[in-house]
Amino acid sequence: MSTKRERTQRWHPGDARAALALALRAGEGVIDITEGVHQSVRRTLGLAPGSSDDRCGGLAGRVYRLVRGGHALVGTGAQAALRSLEGLRVGEPGDTPVEAPVDGRRLAWLAALNGVCGDHLHATGNALAIRPALVAHEGSLTDALAASSSGHLLVLVHGLCMNEQQWRGPSDAGHGGALGLGLGAVPVYFRYNSGRAIEHSGALLAEALESALAAMPRPPARISLIGHSMGGLVARSAERHAREAAMRWREALREVVLLGAPNEGAPLERLGHAFERVLGRLPFAHPFTRIGALRSRGILDLRRGLPSTGALPGDLRGFAVAAVLARSPLGFDARVRGDGLVPLDSALGRRALGGSVEAEFIVPATGHLQLLRSHAVRQQLLAWLGAG
């Protein structure tokens, strides 16, 4: 049974202060929207002729400046109080170091938060921003890389608002460990801030693999990249970055596997963009477009997929897996709804990938997240990668 002290180790002492900083920024946004609506009404009534600024003048403007000042003052005081509490906690006798092992529940909510506003967290230096890292399936990364020095390295990349735990699944029921055992390979996972630009995350993955190879006694004979959802686009971007920079790990890359990747975009993001444009045309609703603009750059990138990357190079084997909620992949419903998040055509990516995919696999009656636990998908991956 865990003690109170053990439970507190799931959260870092700086989490509360970082969350407060994010909440304060959200509060500033609410004040901005409120004043923007106020000013829009004034312009419509002719009380602010020729003005296009979202800030009010006169008495109303002074009131909003006072509100902002009070908000900032309260925030500064709360930050100072939390900083003092952190100092008291760290100084407790027998307390554990601040950098405790990553807890699954903390990582899950961090991953979700980073997917939604990770670019803002990174830009503001917020401690809740996830730092990119290669993570071993078990044990240390150094030991895992040493074990793979003469063999096969599986690099698995998670999707938006997710983390490496989804590859493991409950009681190791996910694809990571099973593929490693079935192929005699060593699985490693790329943990990243999915709210940042996909191209940037791809460059970080390429650099992380290059650094990992530099620390290995011998480079692996074979590397396979497997990306789920946004992770598929990150994997494609990483391959392009490595190829253009002539990175060493690219020489060992043999396969790129895309599981439900939105190669031709995701309709939900396109709908969000269209809704934002409609709001922008309404006089009183224009300030609310700021809410839509809060979507992270990673989410915005899903609108069109990754058109700049194009087809996979001819020296690689490419595979695409798509899921459909319908019982048959042949109907109109299956093509439109796809797996609930990614349409069938986008997951197969026949236009975006220019016919460079060697084989496709469509799983009926399966949702987007179920791709990570599907026995049929796992057997197909073993067949494809085992044949290599």
C-alpha positions as a printed NumPy array, in Angstrom:
array([[  0.   ,   0.   ,   0.   ],
       [  1.499,   3.329,  -1.029],
       [  2.177,   5.961,   1.606],
       [  1.311,   9.629,   1.385],
       [  4.952,  10.432,   0.654],
       [  4.978,   7.925,  -2.24 ],
       [  1.819,   9.406,  -3.701],
       [  3.296,  12.906,  -3.731],
       [  6.212,  11.642,  -5.802],
       [  3.875,  11.275,  -8.747],
       [  3.894,  15.073,  -9.106],
       [  6.916,  17.306,  -9.338],
       [  7.119,  20.198,  -6.889],
       [  7.106,  22.689,  -9.775],
       [  3.926,  21.299, -11.363],
       [  1.558,  23.503,  -9.369],
       [  3.468,  26.683, -10.226],
       [  3.684,  25.72 , -13.909],
       [ -0.045,  24.935, -13.993],
       [ -0.773,  28.264, -12.303],
       [  1.266,  30.088, -14.952],
       [ -0.825,  28.417, -17.655],
       [ -4.061,  29.265, -15.817],
       [ -2.991,  32.893, -15.448],
       [ -2.304,  33.084, -19.176],
       [ -5.766,  31.645, -19.817],
       [ -7.227,  34.288, -17.502],
       [ -5.482,  36.999, -19.515],
       [ -7.029,  35.511, -22.632],
       [-10.521,  35.7  , -21.097],
       [ -9.976,  39.371, -20.246],
       [ -8.774,  40.036, -23.81 ],
       [-11.828,  38.322, -25.312],
       [-14.216,  40.194, -23.011],
       [-12.687,  43.558, -23.896],
       [-12.655,  42.586, -27.573],
       [-16.393,  41.837, -27.536],
       [-17.007,  45.093, -25.664],
       [-15.068,  47.041, -28.295],
       [-16.832,  45.232, -31.146],
       [-20.196,  46.28 , -29.741],
       [-18.967,  49.883, -29.385],
       [-17.832,  49.955, -33.025],
       [-21.131,  48.496, -34.231],
       [-23.047,  51.184, -32.31 ],
       [-20.782,  53.872, -33.732],
       [-19.183,  54.662, -30.36 ],
       [-15.68 ,  53.861, -31.616],
       [-15.684,  55.086, -35.247],
       [-12.819,  53.97 , -37.444],
       [-11.307,  51.897, -34.651],
       [-10.092,  48.368, -35.41 ],
       [ -8.287,  47.827, -32.103],
       [ -9.724,  45.282, -29.66 ],
       [ -8.821,  47.533, -26.724],
       [-11.291,  50.017, -25.322],
       [-10.52 ,  53.657, -24.652],
       [-11.781,  56.088, -22.063],
       [-13.281,  54.912, -18.776],
       [-13.869,  51.351, -20.051],
       [-10.237,  51.072, -21.079],
       [ -9.079,  52.196, -17.636],
       [-11.318,  49.598, -15.979],
       [ -9.852,  46.814, -18.112],
       [ -6.321,  47.991, -17.31 ],
       [ -7.159,  47.849, -13.601],
       [ -8.561,  44.343, -14.009],
       [ -5.381,  43.241, -15.783],
       [ -3.229,  44.801, -13.093],
       [ -5.155,  43.076, -10.33 ],
       [ -4.985,  39.767, -12.176],
       [ -1.217,  40.1  , -12.557],
       [ -0.778,  41.089,  -8.896],
       [ -2.732,  38.067,  -7.659],
       [ -0.762,  35.824,  -9.982],
       [  2.574,  37.17 ,  -8.774],
       [  1.593,  36.606,  -5.149],
       [  0.356,  33.087,  -5.785],
       [  3.547,  32.224,  -7.681],
       [  5.681,  33.505,  -4.806],
       [  3.671,  31.503,  -2.266],
       [  4.007,  28.297,  -4.279],
       [  7.733,  28.917,  -4.737],
       [  8.098,  29.191,  -0.949],
       [  6.162,  25.972,  -0.423],
       [  8.396,  24.213,  -2.938],
       [ 11.45 ,  25.346,  -0.986],
       [  9.978,  24.012,   2.264],
       [  9.088,  20.702,   0.676],
       [ 12.483,  20.126,  -0.931],
       [ 14.139,  20.878,   2.392],
       [ 12.195,  18.267,   4.356],
       [ 14.465,  15.69 ,   6.008],
       [ 14.592,  12.404,   4.147],
       [ 12.594,  13.726,   1.2  ],
       [ 13.25 ,  12.337,  -2.256],
       [ 15.016,  14.291,  -5.033],
       [ 12.848,  16.559,  -7.166],
       [ 13.44 ,  14.476, -10.294],
       [ 11.463,  11.35 ,  -9.4  ],
       [ 10.847,   8.559, -11.941],
       [  8.143,   9.346, -14.489],
       [  4.716,   8.317, -13.224],
       [  2.236,   6.966, -15.742],
       [ -0.691,   9.112, -14.67 ],
       [  1.369,  12.284, -14.635],
       [  2.764,  11.488, -18.071],
       [ -0.739,  10.844, -19.437],
       [ -2.127,  14.244, -18.461],
       [  1.09 ,  15.973, -19.491],
       [  0.869,  14.349, -22.926],
       [ -2.754,  15.465, -23.344],
       [ -1.948,  19.016, -22.207],
       [  1.07 ,  19.237, -24.516],
       [ -0.996,  18.082, -27.479],
       [ -3.457,  20.928, -26.941],
       [ -1.07 ,  23.786, -26.099],
       [  2.439,  22.334, -26.141],
       [  3.805,  24.995, -28.474],
       [  2.739,  27.686, -25.995],
       [  4.248,  25.733, -23.083],
       [  7.535,  25.463, -24.955],
       [  7.587,  29.104, -26.065],
       [  6.966,  30.367, -22.523],
       [  9.474,  27.999, -20.92 ],
       [  6.726,  26.329, -18.874],
       [  7.963,  23.339, -16.872],
       [  4.984,  21.277, -18.06 ],
       [  6.365,  21.159, -21.62 ],
       [  7.511,  17.639, -22.504],
       [ 11.132,  17.329, -23.528],
       [ 11.845,  14.978, -26.454],
       [ 13.511,  11.721, -25.493],
       [ 14.064,   8.166, -26.653],
       [ 12.732,   5.787, -24.004],
       [ 13.585,   2.106, -23.662],
       [ 10.861,  -0.529, -23.389],
       [ 12.335,  -1.587, -20.069],
       [ 15.479,  -0.696, -18.185],
       [ 17.772,   2.103, -19.249],
       [ 18.136,   3.372, -22.778],
       [ 21.889,   2.696, -22.622],
       [ 21.305,  -0.992, -21.901],
       [ 18.666,  -1.219, -24.638],
       [ 20.951,   0.356, -27.234],
       [ 23.798,  -1.946, -26.244],
       [ 21.511,  -4.945, -26.732],
       [ 20.529,  -3.712, -30.196],
       [ 24.062,  -3.014, -31.377],
       [ 24.162,  -6.123, -33.528],
       [ 20.518,  -6.405, -34.474],
       [ 17.211,  -4.781, -35.153],
       [ 16.01 ,  -1.52 , -33.591],
       [ 12.27 ,  -0.745, -33.568],
       [ 11.495,   2.947, -33.129],
       [  7.85 ,   3.539, -32.195],
       [  6.371,   7.056, -32.356],
       [  3.106,   7.951, -30.587],
       [  0.364,  10.263, -31.804],
       [ -1.253,  13.534, -30.721],
       [ -1.882,  13.909, -26.963],
       [ -0.367,  10.484, -26.388],
       [  2.834,   8.975, -24.999],
       [  4.8  ,   5.733, -25.124],
       [  2.446,   3.999, -22.674],
       [ -0.069,   3.431, -25.471],
       [  2.485,   1.257, -27.291],
       [  2.776,  -0.948, -24.208],
       [ -0.896,  -1.244, -23.388],
       [ -2.259,  -2.758, -20.163],
       [ -0.092,  -5.633, -18.922],
       [  2.166,  -5.226, -21.959],
       [ -0.728,  -6.001, -24.325],
       [  0.404,  -3.343, -26.8  ],
       [  2.565,  -3.681, -29.877],
       [  5.924,  -2.616, -28.423],
       [  6.979,  -5.645, -26.412],
       [  5.158,  -8.148, -28.621],
       [  6.865,  -6.905, -31.778],
       [ 10.208,  -6.892, -30.025],
       [  9.828, -10.526, -28.959],
       [  8.391, -11.677, -32.268],
       [ 11.12 , -10.045, -34.349],
       [ 14.048, -10.459, -31.988],
       [ 14.314,  -6.674, -32.   ],
       [ 14.762,  -3.994, -29.35 ],
       [ 11.841,  -1.53 , -29.103],
       [ 12.47 ,   2.089, -28.144],
       [  9.879,   4.851, -28.   ],
       [ 10.105,   8.494, -28.985],
       [  8.409,  10.73 , -26.425],
       [  7.795,  14.259, -27.702],
       [  5.689,  17.383, -27.303],
       [  2.939,  16.697, -29.837],
       [  1.725,  20.301, -29.729],
       [  4.787,  21.566, -31.59 ],
       [  5.089,  21.635, -35.381],
       [  5.263,  18.158, -36.909],
       [  8.31 ,  19.052, -38.972],
       [ 10.088,  20.225, -35.839],
       [  9.236,  17.009, -33.985],
       [ 10.537,  15.036, -36.949],
       [ 13.837,  16.914, -36.814],
       [ 14.083,  16.203, -33.067],
       [ 13.51 ,  12.488, -33.677],
       [ 16.196,  12.433, -36.364],
       [ 18.654,  14.163, -34.03 ],
       [ 17.777,  11.865, -31.12 ],
       [ 18.47 ,   8.768, -33.209],
       [ 21.734,  10.225, -34.453],
       [ 22.831,  10.902, -30.866],
       [ 21.777,   7.412, -29.821],
       [ 23.901,   5.824, -32.539],
       [ 26.915,   7.829, -31.413],
       [ 26.579,   6.212, -27.969],
       [ 26.327,   2.634, -29.286],
       [ 29.333,   0.284, -29.585],
       [ 28.16 ,  -0.662, -33.052],
       [ 25.272,   0.742, -35.09 ],
       [ 22.239,  -1.523, -35.522],
       [ 22.078,  -3.522, -38.717],
       [ 18.46 ,  -2.523, -39.209],
       [ 16.069,   0.195, -38.04 ],
       [ 12.291,   0.153, -38.489],
       [ 10.213,   3.296, -37.899],
       [  6.601,   2.686, -36.803],
       [  4.347,   5.705, -36.282],
       [  0.755,   5.826, -35.091],
       [ -1.499,   8.72 , -36.125],
       [  0.524,  11.974, -35.951],
       [  3.514,   9.772, -35.139],
       [  3.432,   8.472, -38.697],
       [  3.888,  12.014, -39.995],
       [  6.68 ,  12.623, -37.477],
       [  8.396,   9.429, -38.67 ],
       [  8.139,  10.534, -42.317],
       [  9.528,  13.941, -41.415],
       [ 12.404,  12.373, -39.453],
       [ 13.347,  10.217, -42.428],
       [ 13.469,  13.241, -44.714],
       [ 15.55 ,  15.261, -42.253],
       [ 18.007,  12.376, -41.862],
       [ 18.266,  11.845, -45.614],
       [ 18.877,  15.519, -46.378],
       [ 21.46 ,  15.824, -43.572],
       [ 23.135,  12.488, -44.461],
       [ 22.73 ,  11.188, -40.909],
       [ 24.295,   7.833, -40.061],
       [ 21.135,   6.179, -38.759],
       [ 19.423,   6.687, -42.111],
       [ 21.808,   4.091, -43.613],
       [ 20.317,   1.421, -41.343],
       [ 16.675,   2.439, -41.915],
       [ 14.792,  -0.271, -43.809],
       [ 11.06 ,   0.22 , -43.179],
       [  8.535,   2.934, -42.383],
       [  5.162,   1.683, -41.096],
       [  2.218,   4.097, -40.825],
       [ -0.683,   3.139, -38.526],
       [ -3.728,   5.319, -39.096],
       [ -1.549,   8.287, -40.068],
       [ -3.454,  11.295, -41.518],
       [ -1.222,  11.456, -44.59 ],
       [ -3.781,  13.595, -46.419],
       [ -5.082,  15.509, -43.409],
       [ -7.719,  15.071, -40.731],
       [-11.269,  16.376, -41.309],
       [-11.809,  17.429, -37.682],
       [ -9.037,  20.011, -37.908],
       [-10.379,  21.248, -41.261],
       [-13.805,  21.699, -39.63 ],
       [-12.202,  23.614, -36.755],
       [-10.452,  25.918, -39.218],
       [-13.698,  26.518, -41.145],
       [-15.579,  27.311, -37.914],
       [-12.857,  29.776, -36.929],
       [-13.226,  31.568, -40.285],
       [-17.017,  31.813, -39.845],
       [-16.577,  33.368, -36.392],
       [-14.152,  35.875, -37.876],
       [-16.884,  37.221, -40.159],
       [-19.395,  37.853, -37.356],
       [-19.111,  41.344, -35.78 ],
       [-19.535,  40.389, -32.127],
       [-17.97 ,  36.945, -32.405],
       [-14.679,  37.985, -33.99 ],
       [-12.804,  38.129, -30.64 ],
       [-13.744,  34.492, -30.011],
       [-11.501,  33.452, -32.908],
       [ -8.715,  33.724, -30.332],
       [-10.101,  30.576, -28.723],
       [ -9.76 ,  28.713, -31.996],
       [ -6.26 ,  30.105, -32.414],
       [ -5.289,  28.448, -29.127],
       [ -5.082,  25.115, -30.939],
       [ -1.485,  23.993, -30.953],
       [  0.681,  24.122, -34.05 ],
       [  0.743,  20.325, -34.025],
       [ -3.059,  20.214, -34.321],
       [ -3.043,  22.866, -37.043],
       [ -0.534,  20.796, -39.022],
       [ -3.049,  17.944, -39.163],
       [ -5.283,  20.009, -41.452],
       [ -3.317,  19.031, -44.563],
       [ -1.053,  16.218, -43.405],
       [  2.556,  16.522, -44.549],
       [  2.495,  17.473, -48.252],
       [  6.074,  18.765, -48.256],
       [  7.54 ,  15.348, -47.464],
       [  6.027,  13.495, -50.409],
       [  6.704,   9.909, -51.417],
       [  8.953,   7.554, -49.487],
       [ 12.376,   6.982, -51.083],
       [ 12.836,   3.906, -53.229],
       [ 15.361,   2.278, -50.885],
       [ 12.746,   1.929, -48.129],
       [  9.858,  -0.469, -47.687],
       [  6.722,   1.471, -46.832],
       [  3.569,   0.022, -45.259],
       [  0.224,   1.633, -44.436],
       [ -2.405,   0.341, -42.015],
       [ -5.889,   1.842, -41.941],
       [ -8.865,   1.081, -39.697],
       [-12.568,   1.557, -40.416],
       [-15.41 ,   1.498, -37.927],
       [-17.67 ,  -0.217, -40.463],
       [-17.714,  -3.977, -40.867],
       [-16.61 ,  -3.651, -44.467],
       [-14.059,  -1.235, -45.939],
       [-15.899,  -1.122, -49.277],
       [-18.865,   1.107, -48.43 ],
       [-19.19 ,   4.891, -48.578],
       [-19.504,   5.083, -44.797],
       [-16.157,   3.349, -44.327],
       [-14.387,   5.767, -46.664],
       [-15.848,   8.893, -45.056],
       [-15.764,   7.99 , -41.361],
       [-12.697,   5.807, -41.502],
       [-11.55 ,   4.944, -37.997],
       [-13.492,   7.825, -36.433],
       [-10.634,  10.323, -36.703],
       [ -8.771,   9.583, -39.928],
       [-10.586,   8.788, -43.221],
       [ -9.6  ,   5.648, -45.101],
       [ -8.031,   7.461, -48.055],
       [ -5.961,   9.681, -45.763],
       [ -4.612,   6.7  , -43.789],
       [ -3.655,   4.84 , -46.973],
       [ -2.152,   8.032, -48.382],
       [ -2.109,   6.915, -51.997],
       [ -1.894,  10.476, -53.319],
       [  0.316,  11.914, -50.598],
       [  2.768,   9.022, -50.734],
       [  2.762,   8.821, -54.512],
       [  2.335,   5.056, -54.689],
       [  5.518,   4.447, -52.678],
       [  3.788,   2.142, -50.191],
       [  4.641,  -1.489, -50.798],
       [  1.606,  -2.974, -49.04 ],
       [ -1.627,  -1.874, -47.343],
       [ -3.751,  -3.449, -44.644],
       [ -7.306,  -2.399, -43.74 ],
       [ -8.812,  -3.506, -40.428],
       [-12.654,  -3.488, -40.248],
       [-14.709,  -2.763, -37.118],
       [-11.737,  -1.028, -35.489],
       [-11.291,   2.483, -34.111],
       [ -8.3  ,   4.781, -34.279],
       [ -6.887,   3.95 , -30.842],
       [ -7.673,   0.25 , -31.205],
       [ -4.975,   0.057, -33.864],
       [ -2.484,   0.012, -30.994],
       [ -3.992,  -3.151, -29.483],
       [ -5.343,  -5.004, -32.498],
       [ -4.151,  -8.611, -32.739],
       [ -4.756,  -8.576, -36.5  ],
       [ -2.561,  -5.49 , -36.904],
       [  0.19 ,  -7.035, -34.805],
       [  0.213, -10.225, -36.858],
       [  0.379,  -8.207, -40.068],
       [  3.298,  -6.141, -38.759],
       [  5.122,  -9.311, -37.769],
       [  4.563, -10.722, -41.252],
       [  5.796,  -7.566, -42.991],
       [  8.787,  -6.904, -40.788],
       [  9.658, -10.562, -40.369],
       [  9.852, -10.948, -44.119],
       [ 12.418,  -8.158, -44.173]])
